């Protein structure tokens, strides 16, 4: 009985592999092997034996004649097999042509010798064979077979083979299909040799078929294998070898440039006249796209076609994609145009580069500062010594490209909070006229690597394939992190603002240089910056000269001054990480350089004042060559009522200035008070606190302190939730063990201590939280009895002077622990400018102008304060007295005049 089948493949010129039709559910059909009766052909070689002469040509003729076609065959007999495949001897015809006769006719087979009596069919076959032999066809060719080398194993030097043939199209024949995406092919090399290689289809991966008996294949593996077999097995194809199977870039790996071991497989594209089988496999849902192949497929648009096929398969939910999950939460978020309530697509300006893969962008529309992670991008880590060099390079690359620049942002997904990692918006950031993806540029430079997402993870960059291609190019060129070179970690910059004396040594050099190039590394407040000088690897603190910006809180327990945070935010957005220039005028005691900051031609101090986020500090501004710009900017800010000047009233200011003008023209009316010095503060220009005795407040204070002492004699535990904050009125225990009323200056929850000012005495101390209690309401009504004060007309020698300690000590001797008489010569806000008189001093009883202020001048421990005391001209008679005291000090070589006339600059 005649049977029908499809020729799957040809083993040799006399043996065929047949298969049936696939099952109704797509099951792989059963196979059988058919040996053509009464004919014999040369056997093909393998890894243990060579090809017999003419074996390839014989098989190739039958392959071209039969593979993929329907065949009718009659099995004359079967014989047992070691596997489940049936083996038959018999006859066959294709399209009415007897296969054995066709092989004999073309000289690619011989009639098998038989001991039986010849039949008519045997005689006919002998005649056909004789005709082919006479014509010199096939095996009977008198010239013999073409000599060729057949390499049954993979090339020994895999890297050299790929380098030679990468990207070139080679004729080939598919010899075996191991699974839907893994083939064994025979390459027909240009020199006539045959090279057997294993090929993994580029861009895709099919499920794996079982390799052991009794082992199950992965779902859809058999269907994928049949799909590829039925289309490619023993078909002529074109093969393009693309790469060795290195799945990931290996930055910072030791020996990254060492030659790889011999490969067992190459990655390549197999092209059939009907197209690229990989794309068809994905379209039918029998293969998944391999992300890391994007680099090798990008040039010809291969990855885009695979993604399109993948999308279509997912939409149809076929085969592997039958149970594909619905769109993730982040994808849903994208579709409705918002991410965490913010715009998903927006224009903005880059204000900060945090690392090689994170930046901050100000949303142009909302004004919100949004910290973004570049999608699918992983930058080098600064904390890893091996990566630190490239981490700094990546950060600097982003800074130069993006800081202060306009960018277009698309939020691709939101990465949820995970342990110590906070929730982060992941975005694609484009800039410039070319709309360049900055992440792609990082990859091209070898300054970042692409995140390898899970196969089912749809939260990734929309340009993921382009990122992979850029990374692949960087790996091929050994750029950046893929170079295999170990770069030493950058040395930390030298902090030349570490201390006042250290900073002072640089001042003259900076002054000679004029404008110096730098980068703003950090903005501490509106007028305080940390700068880097890259060429010298130095860092310094720069304080803007001529202005005062409101202070910002230094810790959560502090409160910023009004508009302090706004000033810091403005400075951060405008100057953070910008290339700037600075000039130095002088240095402060803590090592901060005082000077000017320039962004191109923009003076930072003038800009802050113009925005109403700083005020002019007249004392320092008047000496600047551009002081008129400051005053003009302040006038403009006042007129527009910006920020600090939001409640500015020009008429009220004029009215307030009128008495001041009168004060400048004439002295204040004498106002003598009985006082005691309650605290002395030698630093910050020297000041002190006084208690005014001839008032009801002092009497009330004495009674209050008695009650206060009784109140605290019984232990008063602090409430469990009590945490002192800056500005709070409290009870605090002083170092003498007694409790006093105090106000919190600043508090540190971390150290559990606070700096306090005792409001009735003026002194300050640092007190632990355990010695602080909320102030009982009954002790709040009396105002603090300590008044801030300074000496009128004079100032003690500066803290840098070797006589400063003597001056402070002498002031204490003259003033502490005694009742004094004070005259208020000037009021500067809450600070009183006092002329102190000792009522027990006989000279003071005779001379109404005698005072402790003049005594300090006479002893060479103070000088006339011409800058800090603008009212000197209103007291000519006192000025004469003070100038006489200075002349006496110089004459007698007292104090700082010990070695001559060295009076401090006024």
TADA-V553651 format. One record per residue. N is the residue number from 1. RES is the residue in one letter. OMEGA is omega in whole degrees, 0 to 359 (NA if undefined). Layout:
n = (N:N)
res = (RES:RES)
omega = (OMEGA:OMEGA)
This chain:
n = (1:2:3:4:5:6:7:8:9:10:11:12:13:14:15:16:17:18:19:20:21:22:23:24:25:26:27:28:29:30:31:32:33:34:35:36:37:38:39:40:41:42:43:44:45:46:47:48:49:50:51:52:53:54:55:56:57:58:59:60:61:62:63:64:65:66:67:68:69:70:71:72:73:74:75:76:77:78:79:80:81:82:83:84:85:86:87:88:89:90:91:92:93:94:95:96:97:98:99:100:101:102:103:104:105:106:107:108:109:110:111:112:113:114:115:116:117:118:119:120:121:122:123:124:125:126:127:128:129:130:131:132:133:134:135:136:137:138:139:140:141:142:143:144:145:146:147:148:149:150:151:152:153:154:155:156:157:158:159:160:161:162:163:164:165:166:167:168:169:170:171:172:173:174:175:176:177:178:179:180:181:182:183:184:185:186:187:188:189:190:191:192:193:194:195:196:197:198:199:200:201:202:203:204:205:206:207:208:209:210:211:212:213:214:215:216:217:218:219:220:221:222:223:224:225:226:227:228:229:230:231:232:233:234:235:236:237:238:239:240:241:242:243:244:245:246:247:248:249:250:251:252:253:254:255:256:257:258:259:260:261:262:263:264:265:266:267:268:269:270:271:272:273:274:275:276:277:278:279:280:281:282:283:284:285:286:287:288:289:290:291:292:293:294:295:296:297:298:299:300:301:302:303:304:305:306:307:308:309:310:311:312:313:314:315:316:317:318:319:320:321:322:323:324:325:326:327:328:329:330:331:332:333:334:335:336:337:338:339:340:341:342:343:344:345:346:347:348:349:350:351:352:353:354:355:356:357:358:359:360:361:362:363:364:365:366:367:368:369:370:371:372:373:374:375:376:377:378:379:380:381:382:383:384:385:386:387:388:389:390:391:392:393:394:395:396:397:398:399:400:401:402:403:404:405:406:407:408:409:410:411:412:413:414:415:416:417:418:419:420:421:422:423:424:425:426:427:428:429:430:431:432:433:434:435:436:437:438:439:440:441:442:443:444:445:446:447:448:449:450:451:452:453:454:455:456:457:458:459:460:461:462:463:464:465:466:467:468:469:470:471:472:473:474:475:476:477:478:479:480:481:482:483:484:485:486:487:488:489:490:491:492:493:494:495:496:497:498:499:500:501:502:503:504:505:506:507:508:509:510:511:512:513:514:515:516:517:518:519:520:521:522:523:524:525:526:527:528:529:530:531:532:533:534:535:536:537:538:539:540:541:542:543:544:545:546:547:548:549:550:551:552:553:554:555:556:557:558:559:560:561:562:563:564:565:566:567:568:569:570:571:572:573:574:575:576:577:578:579:580:581:582:583:584:585:586:587:588:589:590:591:592:593:594:595:596:597:598:599:600:601:602:603:604:605:606:607:608:609:610:611:612:613:614:615:616:617:618:619:620:621:622:623:624:625:626:627:628:629:630:631:632:633:634:635:636:637:638:639:640:641:642:643:644:645:646:647:648:649:650:651:652:653:654:655:656:657:658:659:660:661:662:663:664:665:666:667:668:669:670:671:672:673:674:675:676:677:678:679:680:681:682:683:684:685:686:687:688:689:690:691:692:693:694:695:696:697:698:699:700:701:702:703:704:705:706:707:708:709:710:711:712:713:714:715:716:717:718:719:720:721:722:723:724:725:726:727:728:729:730:731:732:733:734:735:736:737:738:739:740:741:742:743:744:745:746:747:748:749:750:751:752:753:754:755:756:757:758:759:760:761:762:763:764:765:766:767:768:769:770:771:772:773:774:775:776:777:778:779:780:781:782:783:784:785:786:787:788:789:790:791:792:793:794:795:796:797:798:799:800:801:802:803:804:805:806:807:808:809:810:811:812:813:814:815:816:817:818:819:820:821:822:823:824:825:826:827:828:829:830:831:832:833:834:835:836:837:838:839:840:841:842:843:844:845:846:847:848:849:850:851:852:853:854:855:856:857:858:859:860:861:862:863:864:865:866:867:868:869:870:871:872:873:874:875:876:877:878:879:880:881:882:883:884:885:886:887:888:889:890:891:892:893:894:895:896:897:898:899:900:901:902:903:904:905:906)
res = (X:X:X:X:X:X:X:X:X:X:X:X:X:X:X:X:X:X:X:X:X:X:X:X:X:X:X:X:X:X:X:X:X:X:X:X:X:X:X:X:X:X:X:X:X:X:X:X:X:X:X:X:X:X:X:X:X:X:X:X:X:X:X:X:X:X:X:X:X:X:X:X:X:X:X:X:X:X:X:X:X:X:X:X:X:X:X:X:X:X:X:X:X:X:X:X:X:X:X:X:X:X:X:X:X:X:X:X:X:X:X:X:X:X:X:X:X:X:X:X:X:X:X:X:X:X:X:X:X:X:X:X:X:X:X:X:X:X:X:X:X:X:X:X:X:X:X:X:X:X:X:X:X:X:X:X:X:X:X:X:X:X:X:X:X:X:X:X:X:X:X:X:X:X:X:X:X:X:X:X:X:X:X:X:X:X:X:X:X:X:X:X:X:X:X:X:X:X:X:X:X:X:X:X:X:X:X:X:X:X:X:X:X:X:X:X:X:X:X:X:X:X:X:X:X:X:X:X:X:X:X:X:X:X:X:X:X:X:X:X:X:X:X:X:X:X:X:X:X:X:X:X:X:X:X:X:X:X:X:X:X:X:X:X:X:X:X:X:X:X:X:X:X:X:X:X:X:X:X:X:X:X:X:X:X:X:X:X:X:X:X:X:X:X:X:X:X:X:X:X:X:X:X:X:X:X:X:X:X:X:X:X:X:X:X:X:X:X:X:X:X:X:X:X:X:X:X:X:X:X:X:X:X:X:X:X:X:X:X:X:X:X:X:X:X:X:X:X:X:X:X:X:X:X:X:X:X:X:X:X:X:X:X:X:X:X:X:X:X:X:X:X:X:X:X:X:X:X:X:X:X:X:X:X:X:X:X:X:X:X:X:X:X:X:X:X:X:X:X:X:X:X:X:X:X:X:X:X:X:X:X:X:X:X:X:X:X:X:X:X:X:X:X:X:X:X:X:X:X:X:X:X:X:X:X:X:X:X:X:X:X:X:X:X:X:X:X:X:X:X:X:X:X:X:X:X:X:X:X:X:X:X:X:X:X:X:X:X:X:X:X:X:X:X:X:X:X:X:X:X:X:X:X:X:X:X:X:X:X:X:X:X:X:X:X:X:X:X:X:X:X:X:X:X:X:X:X:X:X:X:X:X:X:X:X:X:X:X:X:X:X:X:X:X:X:X:X:X:X:X:X:X:X:X:X:X:X:X:X:X:X:X:X:X:X:X:X:X:X:X:X:X:X:X:X:X:X:X:X:X:X:X:X:X:X:X:X:X:X:X:X:X:X:X:X:X:X:X:X:X:X:X:X:X:X:X:X:X:X:X:X:X:X:X:X:X:X:X:X:X:X:X:X:X:X:X:X:X:X:X:X:X:X:X:X:X:X:X:X:X:X:X:X:X:X:X:X:X:X:X:X:X:X:X:X:X:X:X:X:X:X:X:X:X:X:X:X:X:X:X:X:X:X:X:X:X:X:X:X:X:X:X:X:X:X:X:X:X:X:X:X:X:X:X:X:X:X:X:X:X:X:X:X:X:X:X:X:X:X:X:X:X:X:X:X:X:X:X:X:X:X:X:X:X:X:X:X:X:X:X:X:X:X:X:X:X:X:X:X:X:X:X:X:X:X:X:X:X:X:X:X:X:X:X:X:X:X:X:X:X:X:X:X:X:X:X:X:X:X:X:X:X:X:X:X:X:X:X:X:X:X:X:X:X:X:X:X:X:X:X:X:X:X:X:X:X:X:X:X:X:X:X:X:X:X:X:X:X:X:X:X:X:X:X:X:X:X:X:X:X:X:X:X:X:X:X:X:X:X:X:X:X:X:X:X:X:X:X:X:X:X:X:X:X:X:X:X:X:X:X:X:X:X:X:X:X:X:X:X:X:X:X:X:X:X:X:X:X:X:X:X:X:X:X:X:X:X:X:X:X:X:X:X:X:X:X:X:X:X:X:X:X:X:X:X:X:X:X:X:X:X:X:X:X:X:X:X:X:X:X:X:X:X:X:X:X:X:X:X:X:X:X:X:X:X:X)
omega = (181:178:179:179:175:177:179:181:180:180:176:184:179:184:181:172:182:175:176:177:176:180:183:179:180:180:179:182:177:182:174:180:180:174:180:183:170:175:179:180:180:182:176:179:175:185:182:179:181:176:169:180:178:184:181:181:179:180:183:177:180:178:181:182:194:192:178:183:176:183:173:184:176:180:178:171:178:176:187:179:180:180:183:184:179:178:183:163:180:180:182:173:178:181:180:179:180:186:181:180:180:178:178:183:183:174:183:175:176:175:181:177:182:180:181:176:183:176:178:180:179:181:180:180:178:180:179:179:181:179:180:181:181:181:180:181:171:183:186:179:185:180:180:182:176:179:178:174:177:180:186:182:179:178:181:178:185:184:180:180:180:180:183:189:182:176:180:182:180:173:184:177:180:182:183:173:183:168:188:184:179:186:167:185:175:178:176:185:182:181:178:179:175:180:177:178:173:184:168:182:182:173:184:172:176:176:184:175:181:179:180:180:181:179:181:174:175:179:177:179:182:180:179:179:179:179:182:179:185:182:188:187:181:171:175:183:171:182:174:179:186:189:166:185:173:192:184:171:185:179:175:179:180:180:183:181:179:181:181:177:179:184:176:182:172:173:182:178:178:185:175:176:180:178:181:184:181:180:179:177:180:182:179:177:182:177:175:180:177:187:190:175:184:182:183:182:188:189:184:180:182:183:178:179:177:179:178:178:178:180:180:180:178:179:179:181:181:172:183:184:182:183:181:182:176:183:180:180:181:178:177:178:181:187:180:167:179:175:183:179:179:179:178:178:181:173:180:180:180:182:182:172:184:182:180:178:179:179:172:182:174:177:185:185:184:183:183:177:185:179:188:170:177:186:174:184:178:180:176:182:179:183:180:182:180:184:190:181:182:176:179:178:180:180:180:177:179:181:182:182:195:192:180:184:175:180:173:186:171:177:183:178:178:179:184:178:182:180:182:180:182:176:184:173:180:192:167:185:180:181:174:181:180:180:186:175:186:178:179:178:176:179:182:181:184:182:176:176:182:177:177:182:171:185:183:182:181:179:183:179:175:177:186:182:178:177:179:180:180:178:180:178:179:178:181:182:180:181:170:185:180:185:184:180:177:179:179:179:180:177:178:180:179:181:181:174:184:179:180:181:180:182:183:182:182:189:184:178:178:180:180:182:183:180:184:180:180:176:178:183:183:177:182:178:183:184:183:187:169:183:172:173:189:186:180:184:180:173:180:175:177:176:183:181:172:181:171:176:179:183:174:179:180:176:185:182:180:174:177:171:179:180:176:180:179:179:179:180:179:181:179:183:187:190:184:176:177:169:186:171:178:174:182:176:182:181:178:187:183:180:177:177:180:183:187:178:182:169:190:180:183:177:185:181:179:180:179:180:181:179:181:181:174:177:181:175:191:185:181:184:187:181:184:181:181:182:180:177:179:182:177:179:180:178:178:180:178:181:181:181:180:170:183:185:184:179:184:178:185:181:180:180:179:180:180:181:182:178:181:179:179:180:180:183:182:183:174:176:182:180:184:182:171:183:166:177:183:179:178:181:186:185:175:174:179:176:181:178:179:169:180:192:186:176:177:184:183:178:179:180:181:178:182:182:176:179:181:180:178:182:184:177:174:183:180:181:178:176:185:183:185:174:181:178:180:179:182:169:185:165:182:180:179:182:178:178:181:179:180:174:183:175:180:175:174:183:178:177:181:179:183:177:183:172:184:170:179:196:181:183:175:182:185:181:173:188:178:181:182:180:178:179:172:181:180:183:184:179:184:190:182:177:176:188:179:177:175:183:173:179:174:168:189:173:177:177:186:182:179:184:178:181:184:181:178:181:180:180:181:178:180:180:184:193:187:175:175:178:181:172:181:173:179:180:182:176:180:187:180:183:179:172:190:167:186:182:176:184:180:180:182:181:181:179:181:186:183:180:179:180:179:178:180:179:180:175:184:181:177:182:179:177:179:185:184:180:184:182:184:187:184:184:181:183:184:182:178:180:178:179:183:181:176:180:178:180:178:180:179:181:184:181:179:174:185:178:183:183:177:183:180:181:183:177:181:NA)
